[in-house]
């Protein structure tokens, strides 16, 4: 992950507490049982959040197709270079 520059480690700000996370692994199998692919994703342990803390911002790793279409239509309408 570090070699591919997917993320970088940063120091937490003083006086803040980080929210935990865990890896979720999944095996996708073919009809006859052989493993076709392995998938892994890092998820936040949101159950450890407390009301009033860390609720100001939310982030999604997946962009909705509708959002991409809206963005592209704005770019086309304003004749921006891509």
MMTF fields as JSON, N, C-alpha, C and O atoms, coordinates in Angstrom:
{
  "mmtfVersion": "1.0.0",
  "mmtfProducer": "UNKNOWN",
  "numBonds": 327,
  "numAtoms": 328,
  "numGroups": 82,
  "numChains": 1,
  "numModels": 1,
  "chainsPerModel": [1],
  "groupsPerChain": [82],
  "chainIdList": ["A"],
  "bondAtomList": [4, 2, 8, 6, 12, 10, 16, 14, 20, 18, 24, 22, 28, 26, 32, 30, 36, 34, 40, 38, 44, 42, 48, 46, 52, 50, 56, 54, 60, 58, 64, 62, 68, 66, 72, 70, 76, 74, 80, 78, 84, 82, 88, 86, 92, 90, 96, 94, 100, 98, 104, 102, 108, 106, 112, 110, 116, 114, 120, 118, 124, 122, 128, 126, 132, 130, 136, 134, 140, 138, 144, 142, 148, 146, 152, 150, 156, 154, 160, 158, 164, 162, 168, 166, 172, 170, 176, 174, 180, 178, 184, 182, 188, 186, 192, 190, 196, 194, 200, 198, 204, 202, 208, 206, 212, 210, 216, 214, 220, 218, 224, 222, 228, 226, 232, 230, 236, 234, 240, 238, 244, 242, 248, 246, 252, 250, 256, 254, 260, 258, 264, 262, 268, 266, 272, 270, 276, 274, 280, 278, 284, 282, 288, 286, 292, 290, 296, 294, 300, 298, 304, 302, 308, 306, 312, 310, 316, 314, 320, 318, 324, 322],
  "bondOrderList": [1, 1, 1, 1, 1, 1, 1, 1, 1, 1, 1, 1, 1, 1, 1, 1, 1, 1, 1, 1, 1, 1, 1, 1, 1, 1, 1, 1, 1, 1, 1, 1, 1, 1, 1, 1, 1, 1, 1, 1, 1, 1, 1, 1, 1, 1, 1, 1, 1, 1, 1, 1, 1, 1, 1, 1, 1, 1, 1, 1, 1, 1, 1, 1, 1, 1, 1, 1, 1, 1, 1, 1, 1, 1, 1, 1, 1, 1, 1, 1, 1],
  "groupList": [{"groupName": "UNK", "atomNameList": ["N", "CA", "C", "O"], "elementList": ["N", "C", "C", "O"], "formalChargeList": [0, 0, 0, 0], "bondAtomList": [1, 0, 2, 1, 3, 2], "bondOrderList": [1, 1, 2], "singleLetterCode": "X", "chemCompType": "L-PEPTIDE LINKING"}],
  "groupTypeList": [0, 0, 0, 0, 0, 0, 0, 0, 0, 0, 0, 0, 0, 0, 0, 0, 0, 0, 0, 0, 0, 0, 0, 0, 0, 0, 0, 0, 0, 0, 0, 0, 0, 0, 0, 0, 0, 0, 0, 0, 0, 0, 0, 0, 0, 0, 0, 0, 0, 0, 0, 0, 0, 0, 0, 0, 0, 0, 0, 0, 0, 0, 0, 0, 0, 0, 0, 0, 0, 0, 0, 0, 0, 0, 0, 0, 0, 0, 0, 0, 0, 0],
  "groupIdList": [1, 2, 3, 4, 5, 6, 7, 8, 9, 10, 11, 12, 13, 14, 15, 16, 17, 18, 19, 20, 21, 22, 23, 24, 25, 26, 27, 28, 29, 30, 31, 32, 33, 34, 35, 36, 37, 38, 39, 40, 41, 42, 43, 44, 45, 46, 47, 48, 49, 50, 51, 52, 53, 54, 55, 56, 57, 58, 59, 60, 61, 62, 63, 64, 65, 66, 67, 68, 69, 70, 71, 72, 73, 74, 75, 76, 77, 78, 79, 80, 81, 82],
  "secStructList": [7, 6, 6, 6, 6, 1, 7, 7, 7, 7, 7, 7, 7, 6, 6, 7, 7, 7, 7, 7, 3, 3, 3, 3, 3, 3, 3, 3, 3, 7, 6, 6, 1, 7, 3, 3, 3, 3, 3, 3, 3, 3, 3, 3, 7, 4, 4, 4, 7, 7, 6, 6, 1, 1, 7, 1, 7, 7, 7, 7, 1, 1, 7, 7, 2, 2, 2, 2, 2, 2, 2, 2, 2, 2, 2, 2, 2, 6, 6, 7, 7, 7],
  "xCoordList": [0.815, 0.0, 0.869, 0.576, 1.92, 2.797, 3.546, 3.705, 4.009, 4.76, 3.907, 4.418, 2.628, 1.723, 1.186, 0.392, 1.614, 1.187, -0.335, -0.93, -0.95, -2.396, -2.76, -3.787, -1.925, -2.148, -0.822, 0.211, -0.862, 0.334, -0.03, -1.141, 0.896, 0.687, 0.92, 1.949, -0.018, 0.115, -0.113, -0.777, 0.437, 0.274, -1.113, -1.616, -1.717, -3.008, -2.778, -1.74, -3.741, -3.637, -3.693, -4.34, -3.011, -3.031, -4.443, -5.161, -4.837, -6.154, -7.262, -8.432, -6.91, -7.935, -7.771, -6.687, -8.853, -8.83, -9.256, -10.268, -8.507, -8.837, -9.925, -10.106, -10.64, -11.672, -11.012, -10.258, -11.282, -10.677, -11.173, -12.181, -10.459, -10.859, -10.462, -9.695, -10.995, -10.632, -10.723, -11.43, -10.008, -10.046, -11.161, -11.327, -11.918, -12.953, -12.522, -12.292, -12.411, -11.958, -13.113, -13.962, -13.132, -14.195, -13.593, -12.73, -14.063, -13.645, -14.824, -15.915, -14.607, -15.653, -15.347, -14.256, -16.316, -16.105, -16.883, -17.941, -16.336, -17.039, -18.098, -18.17, -18.905, -20.018, -19.553, -20.26, -18.4, -17.925, -17.023, -16.377, -16.966, -16.281, -14.883, -14.36, -14.251, -12.894, -12.934, -13.823, -11.956, -11.895, -11.49, -10.452, -12.332, -12.069, -11.267, -10.259, -11.714, -11.02, -11.08, -11.953, -10.127, -10.11, -10.349, -9.79, -11.173, -11.426, -11.177, -11.435, -10.675, -10.457, -10.797, -10.522, -11.397, -11.652, -11.442, -11.644, -11.04, -10.806, -12.049, -12.45, -12.658, -13.885, -13.665, -12.857, -14.399, -14.297, -15.233, -16.316, -14.794, -15.636, -16.497, -16.221, -17.548, -18.352, -19.128, -19.613, -19.253, -19.941, -19.154, -19.689, -17.882, -17.07, -17.191, -16.614, -17.938, -18.133, -19.102, -19.975, -18.927, -19.816, -20.552, -19.95, -21.84, -22.596, -21.919, -21.513, -21.805, -21.175, -19.702, -19.115, -19.088, -17.682, -17.559, -18.241, -16.702, -16.412, -17.649, -17.699, -18.623, -19.823, -19.889, -20.846, -18.913, -18.958, -18.734, -19.334, -17.889, -17.54, -17.75, -17.497, -18.214, -18.321, -17.637, -17.597, -17.104, -16.386, -16.88, -17.178, -16.964, -17.382, -16.319, -15.847, -15.944, -14.951, -15.553, -14.823, -16.847, -17.511, -18.276, -19.087, -18.005, -18.715, -19.94, -19.865, -21.053, -22.274, -22.18, -21.656, -22.68, -22.685, -23.42, -23.034, -24.469, -25.237, -24.348, -24.462, -23.471, -22.568, -21.589, -21.301, -21.079, -20.143, -20.845, -20.275, -22.061, -22.817, -23.079, -22.962, -23.429, -23.669, -22.395, -22.427, -21.286, -20.007, -19.64, -19.222, -19.79, -19.457, -20.379, -19.938, -21.644, -22.557, -22.205, -22.336, -21.767, -21.328, -20.082, -19.981, -19.134, -17.904, -18.235, -17.671, -19.143, -19.528, -20.261, -20.018, -21.149, -21.923, -21.02, -21.211, -20.046, -19.138, -17.962, -17.112, -17.913, -16.873, -15.464, -14.534, -15.322, -14.009, -13.198, -13.751, -11.874, -10.974, -10.832, -10.776, -10.773, -10.608, -9.214, -8.878],
  "yCoordList": [-1.18, 0.0, 1.259, 2.218, 1.257, 2.421, 2.544, 3.648, 1.409, 1.43, 1.942, 2.615, 1.637, 2.095, 3.497, 4.017, 4.103, 5.451, 5.557, 6.551, 4.507, 4.504, 5.408, 6.086, 5.411, 6.294, 6.646, 6.059, 7.605, 7.97, 8.098, 8.502, 7.758, 7.813, 9.238, 9.838, 9.776, 11.123, 11.066, 10.163, 12.028, 12.111, 12.659, 13.55, 12.126, 12.648, 13.979, 14.187, 14.867, 16.155, 15.954, 15.029, 16.826, 16.731, 16.943, 17.818, 16.15, 16.273, 15.572, 15.678, 14.854, 14.137, 12.638, 12.146, 11.941, 10.489, 9.936, 10.365, 9.009, 8.452, 7.391, 6.784, 7.183, 6.151, 4.891, 4.951, 3.768, 2.511, 2.044, 2.532, 1.106, 0.53, -0.944, -1.403, -1.671, -3.079, -3.477, -2.845, -4.52, -5.061, -6.095, -6.931, -6.03, -7.018, -7.749, -7.122, -9.066, -9.888, -10.711, -11.188, -10.869, -11.631, -12.455, -11.983, -13.688, -14.56, -14.742, -15.116, -14.48, -14.708, -16.037, -16.239, -16.936, -18.276, -18.493, -17.903, -19.348, -19.765, -20.797, -21.218, -21.196, -22.116, -23.434, -24.003, -23.924, -25.217, -25.101, -26.078, -23.925, -23.778, -23.21, -22.834, -23.129, -22.589, -21.078, -20.381, -20.584, -19.155, -18.407, -18.686, -17.45, -16.665, -15.409, -15.124, -14.667, -13.443, -13.267, -13.804, -12.502, -12.086, -10.585, -9.849, -10.133, -8.708, -8.327, -9.11, -7.119, -6.615, -5.137, -4.409, -4.703, -3.275, -2.893, -3.696, -1.669, -1.128, -0.348, 0.59, -0.733, -0.073, 0.545, 0.066, 1.613, 2.306, 1.646, 1.172, 1.629, 1.095, 2.247, 2.829, 2.561, 3.732, 3.578, 4.568, 2.374, 2.177, 2.759, 2.91, 3.09, 3.669, 5.193, 5.833, 5.78, 7.225, 7.626, 6.855, 8.838, 9.374, 10.574, 11.366, 10.725, 11.868, 13.192, 13.423, 14.055, 15.356, 15.381, 16.459, 14.219, 14.145, 13.433, 12.438, 13.936, 13.316, 13.164, 12.264, 14.009, 13.93, 15.069, 15.14, 15.946, 17.102, 16.731, 17.337, 15.757, 15.408, 13.918, 13.096, 13.59, 12.192, 12.016, 12.949, 10.848, 10.572, 9.26, 8.315, 9.214, 7.995, 7.621, 8.471, 6.361, 5.903, 5.689, 5.607, 5.601, 5.305, 6.538, 7.095, 6.954, 8.08, 7.563, 6.586, 8.212, 7.798, 8.15, 9.204, 7.28, 7.509, 8.8, 9.522, 9.087, 10.315, 11.545, 12.512, 11.524, 12.645, 12.84, 13.975, 11.756, 11.843, 12.431, 13.275, 12.0, 12.532, 14.023, 14.779, 14.446, 15.871, 16.665, 17.702, 16.193, 16.875, 16.973, 18.034, 15.882, 15.895, 16.814, 17.459, 16.884, 17.785, 19.247, 20.081, 19.569, 20.94, 21.282, 22.372, 20.356, 20.561, 20.792, 21.688, 19.992, 20.141, 21.459, 22.137, 21.823, 23.061, 24.294, 25.23, 24.29, 25.431, 25.359, 26.249, 24.301, 24.11, 24.106, 24.679, 23.449, 23.313, 22.237, 21.314, 22.368, 21.343, 20.245, 20.522, 19.005, 17.9, 17.337, 16.393],
  "zCoordList": [0.0, 0.0, 0.0, -0.714, 0.787, 0.801, -0.523, -1.044, -1.074, -2.331, -3.483, -4.378, -3.472, -4.534, -4.273, -5.057, -3.183, -2.797, -2.704, -3.119, -2.148, -1.96, -0.78, -0.803, 0.232, 1.363, 1.989, 1.667, 2.881, 3.625, 5.104, 5.449, 5.948, 7.386, 7.868, 7.558, 8.618, 9.168, 10.671, 11.18, 11.359, 12.81, 13.142, 12.458, 14.185, 14.655, 15.363, 15.991, 15.259, 15.931, 17.44, 17.931, 18.164, 19.627, 20.135, 19.65, 21.102, 21.701, 20.928, 21.296, 19.86, 19.092, 19.288, 19.599, 19.101, 19.193, 17.837, 17.282, 17.314, 16.005, 16.132, 17.188, 15.037, 14.985, 14.45, 13.478, 15.063, 14.642, 13.28, 12.769, 12.712, 11.431, 11.417, 12.263, 10.445, 10.308, 8.843, 8.058, 8.489, 7.131, 7.03, 7.918, 5.947, 5.66, 4.398, 3.363, 4.477, 3.35, 2.809, 3.562, 1.494, 0.85, -0.283, -1.024, -0.403, -1.508, -2.445, -2.015, -3.714, -4.713, -5.385, -5.917, -5.358, -5.893, -7.18, -7.397, -8.021, -9.231, -8.844, -7.689, -9.798, -9.533, -8.922, -8.09, -9.308, -8.813, -7.586, -7.207, -6.961, -5.684, -5.722, -4.672, -6.876, -6.965, -6.721, -7.212, -5.954, -5.659, -6.924, -7.523, -7.318, -8.522, -8.193, -8.839, -7.194, -6.8, -5.287, -4.604, -4.798, -3.404, -3.378, -4.191, -2.454, -2.309, -0.857, 0.057, -0.659, 0.693, 0.713, -0.242, 1.81, 1.962, 3.416, 4.328, 3.605, 4.935, 5.341, 4.651, 6.457, 6.909, 8.285, 9.081, 8.542, 9.82, 10.83, 10.484, 12.068, 13.149, 13.666, 14.714, 12.903, 13.244, 14.542, 15.089, 15.038, 16.315, 17.475, 18.574, 17.242, 18.309, 18.354, 19.234, 17.409, 17.418, 18.524, 18.923, 19.002, 20.025, 19.441, 18.715, 19.742, 19.219, 19.559, 20.698, 18.554, 18.745, 18.378, 18.28, 18.173, 17.802, 16.461, 16.218, 15.602, 14.304, 13.422, 12.583, 13.596, 12.771, 11.756, 10.985, 11.736, 10.855, 9.392, 8.504, 9.133, 7.762, 7.534, 8.415, 6.346, 5.951, 4.613, 3.811, 4.361, 3.135, 2.553, 3.283, 1.251, 0.572, -0.441, -1.197, -0.46, -1.426, -2.805, -3.793, -2.882, -4.145, -4.605, -3.866, -5.834, -6.413, -7.139, -7.885, -6.92, -7.598, -9.081, -9.442, -9.922, -11.357, -11.689, -12.609, -10.949, -11.161, -10.962, -11.716, -9.966, -9.705, -10.849, -11.231, -11.397, -12.519, -13.738, -14.43, -14.005, -15.147, -14.987, -15.951, -13.797, -13.555, -13.796, -14.458, -13.269, -13.452, -14.928, -15.392, -15.668, -17.091, -17.88, -18.831, -17.505, -18.216, -17.946, -18.842, -16.746, -16.441, -17.242, -17.805, -17.294, -18.068, -19.538, -20.166, -20.091, -21.498, -21.728, -22.726, -20.819, -20.967, -20.935, -21.712, -20.042, -19.91, -20.874, -20.89, -21.677, -22.7, -22.1, -22.668, -20.942, -20.311, -21.015, -21.612, -20.937, -21.462, -20.422, -19.224, -20.877, -19.939, -20.035, -19.319]
}
